[in-house]
């Protein structure tokens, strides 16, 4: 199968304006994990009506969880506990962890992903913009999505198929191409 396509979209108005021409996955920027205290907080309006409207039009919703830095151990515990609650409140299909800002963490980020994949009863994907060398194949195999920009940006010059099977690749439009 071909890789799935995704677009940024955070409002029900944008969904309605787009009509029936939606990508496979919509990525609203609804959550962020703070650098201090490790609280998962809404960065936007997590809207169950948005999720229902997207599903009605054939798209799944995978909101972004922005990580400002590699989370501390307590922040990682908070994230493991909060993701299922956030999923229950909003009805989303899963979460994309934004590793772009935090990717300098290298091995700590890979360890966080291992713990989340072991403990979190929610589907996870990651959004990257650098080489995925810090993510071993075992971690990648357990992710639902490995979100990358179209082309080879974010893949260390490798084709997405060299990193993960095509059914795991999520081609995410640039952030400036938000559905309006």
C-alpha positions as a Markdown table, in Angstrom:
| # | Residue | x | y | z |
|---|---|---|---|---|
| 1 | Unk | 0.0 | 0.0 | 0.0 |
| 2 | Unk | 1.0 | 3.6 | -0.5 |
| 3 | Unk | 1.9 | 5.7 | 2.5 |
| 4 | Unk | -1.0 | 7.5 | 4.1 |
| 5 | Unk | -1.3 | 11.3 | 3.7 |
| 6 | Unk | -1.9 | 13.8 | 6.5 |
| 7 | Unk | -2.6 | 17.5 | 6.9 |
| 8 | Unk | -2.7 | 20.0 | 9.7 |
| 9 | Unk | -6.2 | 21.0 | 10.7 |
| 10 | Unk | -7.5 | 22.1 | 14.0 |
| 11 | Unk | -11.0 | 23.5 | 13.5 |
| 12 | Unk | -14.4 | 22.1 | 12.5 |
| 13 | Unk | -14.8 | 25.2 | 10.3 |
| 14 | Unk | -11.8 | 24.2 | 8.3 |
| 15 | Unk | -13.1 | 20.6 | 8.0 |
| 16 | Unk | -16.4 | 21.9 | 6.6 |
| 17 | Unk | -14.7 | 24.2 | 4.2 |
| 18 | Unk | -12.5 | 21.4 | 2.9 |
| 19 | Unk | -15.6 | 19.4 | 1.9 |
| 20 | Unk | -15.1 | 15.8 | 1.1 |
| 21 | Unk | -11.5 | 16.1 | -0.1 |
| 22 | Unk | -9.7 | 15.2 | 3.1 |
| 23 | Unk | -6.5 | 13.3 | 3.6 |
| 24 | Unk | -6.4 | 10.0 | 5.5 |
| 25 | Unk | -5.3 | 11.6 | 8.7 |
| 26 | Unk | -5.9 | 15.0 | 10.3 |
| 27 | Unk | -3.3 | 16.4 | 12.7 |
| 28 | Unk | -4.5 | 19.1 | 15.0 |
| 29 | Unk | -1.9 | 20.7 | 17.3 |
| 30 | Unk | -3.9 | 20.3 | 20.5 |
| 31 | Unk | -1.5 | 19.2 | 23.2 |
| 32 | Unk | 1.9 | 20.1 | 24.6 |
| 33 | Unk | 4.0 | 18.7 | 27.4 |
| 34 | Unk | 5.6 | 21.5 | 29.3 |
| 35 | Unk | 9.2 | 21.6 | 30.2 |
| 36 | Unk | 8.4 | 22.1 | 33.8 |
| 37 | Unk | 6.1 | 19.9 | 35.8 |
| 38 | Unk | 5.4 | 17.6 | 33.0 |
| 39 | Unk | 1.7 | 18.6 | 32.7 |
| 40 | Unk | 0.0 | 17.5 | 29.5 |
| 41 | Unk | -2.1 | 20.5 | 28.5 |
| 42 | Unk | -4.4 | 21.6 | 25.7 |
| 43 | Unk | -2.6 | 23.9 | 23.3 |
| 44 | Unk | -5.8 | 24.2 | 21.3 |
| 45 | Unk | -9.4 | 23.2 | 21.5 |
| 46 | Unk | -9.6 | 19.4 | 21.7 |
| 47 | Unk | -13.0 | 19.0 | 20.2 |
| 48 | Unk | -14.9 | 15.7 | 20.1 |
| 49 | Unk | -17.2 | 17.2 | 17.4 |
| 50 | Unk | -14.2 | 17.8 | 15.2 |
| 51 | Unk | -13.2 | 14.1 | 15.6 |
| 52 | Unk | -16.8 | 13.0 | 14.7 |
| 53 | Unk | -16.9 | 15.3 | 11.7 |
| 54 | Unk | -13.5 | 14.0 | 10.5 |
| 55 | Unk | -14.6 | 10.4 | 10.9 |
| 56 | Unk | -17.8 | 11.2 | 9.0 |
| 57 | Unk | -15.7 | 12.4 | 6.1 |
| 58 | Unk | -13.4 | 9.4 | 6.2 |
| 59 | Unk | -10.4 | 10.8 | 8.1 |
| 60 | Unk | -8.9 | 9.8 | 11.4 |
| 61 | Unk | -7.6 | 12.3 | 13.9 |
| 62 | Unk | -4.1 | 12.0 | 15.4 |
| 63 | Unk | -3.4 | 15.2 | 17.4 |
| 64 | Unk | 0.1 | 16.4 | 17.9 |
| 65 | Unk | 1.7 | 16.3 | 21.4 |
| 66 | Unk | 4.5 | 18.9 | 21.3 |
| 67 | Unk | 7.5 | 18.0 | 23.4 |
| 68 | Unk | 9.6 | 21.1 | 24.1 |
| 69 | Unk | 12.5 | 19.0 | 25.4 |
| 70 | Unk | 13.2 | 15.4 | 26.3 |
| 71 | Unk | 10.8 | 14.9 | 29.3 |
| 72 | Unk | 12.0 | 14.1 | 32.7 |
| 73 | Unk | 11.1 | 10.8 | 34.3 |
| 74 | Unk | 8.2 | 12.3 | 36.2 |
| 75 | Unk | 7.0 | 14.1 | 33.0 |
| 76 | Unk | 7.1 | 10.8 | 31.1 |
| 77 | Unk | 5.0 | 9.1 | 33.8 |
| 78 | Unk | 2.5 | 12.0 | 33.5 |
| 79 | Unk | 2.4 | 11.6 | 29.8 |
| 80 | Unk | 1.7 | 7.8 | 30.1 |
| 81 | Unk | -1.1 | 8.5 | 32.5 |
| 82 | Unk | -2.6 | 11.5 | 30.6 |
| 83 | Unk | -2.7 | 10.2 | 27.1 |
| 84 | Unk | -5.5 | 7.6 | 27.7 |
| 85 | Unk | -7.6 | 10.3 | 29.5 |
| 86 | Unk | -7.1 | 12.8 | 26.7 |
| 87 | Unk | -8.1 | 10.1 | 24.2 |
| 88 | Unk | -11.2 | 9.3 | 26.2 |
| 89 | Unk | -12.2 | 13.0 | 26.4 |
| 90 | Unk | -11.7 | 13.8 | 22.7 |
| 91 | Unk | -12.3 | 10.5 | 20.9 |
| 92 | Unk | -9.1 | 10.7 | 18.9 |
| 93 | Unk | -7.6 | 7.7 | 17.2 |
| 94 | Unk | -4.1 | 8.1 | 18.7 |
| 95 | Unk | -1.4 | 10.6 | 19.2 |
| 96 | Unk | 1.6 | 11.9 | 17.2 |
| 97 | Unk | 4.5 | 12.7 | 19.5 |
| 98 | Unk | 6.4 | 15.7 | 18.1 |
| 99 | Unk | 10.0 | 14.8 | 18.5 |
| 100 | Unk | 11.3 | 17.6 | 16.4 |
| 101 | Unk | 12.2 | 20.0 | 19.3 |
| 102 | Unk | 13.1 | 17.2 | 21.6 |
| 103 | Unk | 15.1 | 15.0 | 19.2 |
| 104 | Unk | 18.4 | 16.3 | 20.5 |
| 105 | Unk | 17.7 | 14.0 | 23.4 |
| 106 | Unk | 18.8 | 11.0 | 21.3 |
| 107 | Unk | 18.7 | 7.8 | 23.5 |
| 108 | Unk | 16.5 | 9.4 | 26.2 |
| 109 | Unk | 13.8 | 9.9 | 23.6 |
| 110 | Unk | 14.2 | 6.4 | 22.3 |
| 111 | Unk | 13.8 | 5.2 | 25.9 |
| 112 | Unk | 10.7 | 7.3 | 26.5 |
| 113 | Unk | 9.2 | 5.8 | 23.4 |
| 114 | Unk | 9.9 | 2.3 | 24.6 |
| 115 | Unk | 8.2 | 3.0 | 27.9 |
| 116 | Unk | 5.2 | 4.6 | 26.3 |
| 117 | Unk | 4.8 | 1.8 | 23.9 |
| 118 | Unk | 5.1 | -0.7 | 26.8 |
| 119 | Unk | 2.7 | 1.1 | 29.1 |
| 120 | Unk | 0.4 | 3.4 | 27.2 |
| 121 | Unk | -2.8 | 1.8 | 26.0 |
| 122 | Unk | -3.1 | 4.3 | 23.2 |
| 123 | Unk | -1.8 | 4.1 | 19.6 |
| 124 | Unk | 1.2 | 6.3 | 19.0 |
| 125 | Unk | 3.2 | 7.7 | 16.1 |
| 126 | Unk | 6.1 | 10.1 | 16.0 |
| 127 | Unk | 6.8 | 13.2 | 13.9 |
| 128 | Unk | 10.5 | 13.7 | 13.1 |
| 129 | Unk | 12.6 | 16.1 | 11.2 |
| 130 | Unk | 16.0 | 14.6 | 11.5 |
| 131 | Unk | 17.6 | 11.2 | 11.0 |
| 132 | Unk | 15.7 | 8.5 | 12.8 |
| 133 | Unk | 19.0 | 6.8 | 13.8 |
| 134 | Unk | 18.1 | 7.1 | 17.5 |
| 135 | Unk | 15.0 | 5.0 | 16.9 |
| 136 | Unk | 15.8 | 1.3 | 16.6 |
| 137 | Unk | 13.8 | -0.9 | 14.3 |
| 138 | Unk | 12.1 | -2.5 | 17.3 |
| 139 | Unk | 10.7 | 0.9 | 18.4 |
| 140 | Unk | 9.7 | 1.8 | 14.9 |
| 141 | Unk | 7.9 | -1.5 | 14.4 |
| 142 | Unk | 5.6 | -0.8 | 17.4 |
| 143 | Unk | 4.6 | 2.7 | 16.2 |
| 144 | Unk | 1.4 | 3.2 | 14.2 |
| 145 | Unk | 2.9 | 6.1 | 12.3 |
| 146 | Unk | 6.2 | 7.5 | 11.4 |
| 147 | Unk | 5.2 | 10.9 | 10.2 |
| 148 | Unk | 7.7 | 12.6 | 7.8 |
| 149 | Unk | 7.4 | 15.5 | 5.3 |
| 150 | Unk | 6.9 | 14.5 | 1.7 |
| 151 | Unk | 10.2 | 13.8 | 0.0 |
| 152 | Unk | 13.2 | 12.7 | 2.0 |
| 153 | Unk | 13.3 | 15.6 | 4.5 |
| 154 | Unk | 13.5 | 14.1 | 8.0 |
| 155 | Unk | 14.6 | 10.7 | 6.9 |
| 156 | Unk | 18.3 | 11.3 | 6.9 |
| 157 | Unk | 18.4 | 11.1 | 3.1 |
| 158 | Unk | 16.9 | 7.6 | 3.1 |
| 159 | Unk | 13.6 | 6.7 | 1.3 |
| 160 | Unk | 10.8 | 6.3 | 3.8 |
| 161 | Unk | 10.5 | 2.6 | 2.8 |
| 162 | Unk | 14.1 | 2.1 | 4.1 |
| 163 | Unk | 12.9 | 3.2 | 7.6 |
| 164 | Unk | 9.6 | 1.6 | 8.0 |
| 165 | Unk | 7.0 | -0.3 | 5.9 |
| 166 | Unk | 4.8 | 1.8 | 3.7 |
| 167 | Unk | 1.7 | 1.1 | 5.9 |
| 168 | Unk | 3.5 | 2.9 | 8.8 |
| 169 | Unk | 4.6 | 6.0 | 6.8 |
| 170 | Unk | 2.5 | 9.1 | 7.2 |
| 171 | Unk | 3.4 | 11.8 | 4.7 |
| 172 | Unk | 2.6 | 15.0 | 6.5 |
| 173 | Unk | 2.1 | 18.2 | 4.6 |
| 174 | Unk | 4.2 | 21.2 | 5.8 |
| 175 | Unk | 2.7 | 23.1 | 8.7 |
| 176 | Unk | 2.2 | 26.2 | 6.6 |
| 177 | Unk | -0.3 | 24.1 | 4.5 |
| 178 | Unk | -2.9 | 24.1 | 7.2 |
| 179 | Unk | -6.4 | 23.2 | 6.0 |
| 180 | Unk | -8.4 | 26.5 | 6.3 |
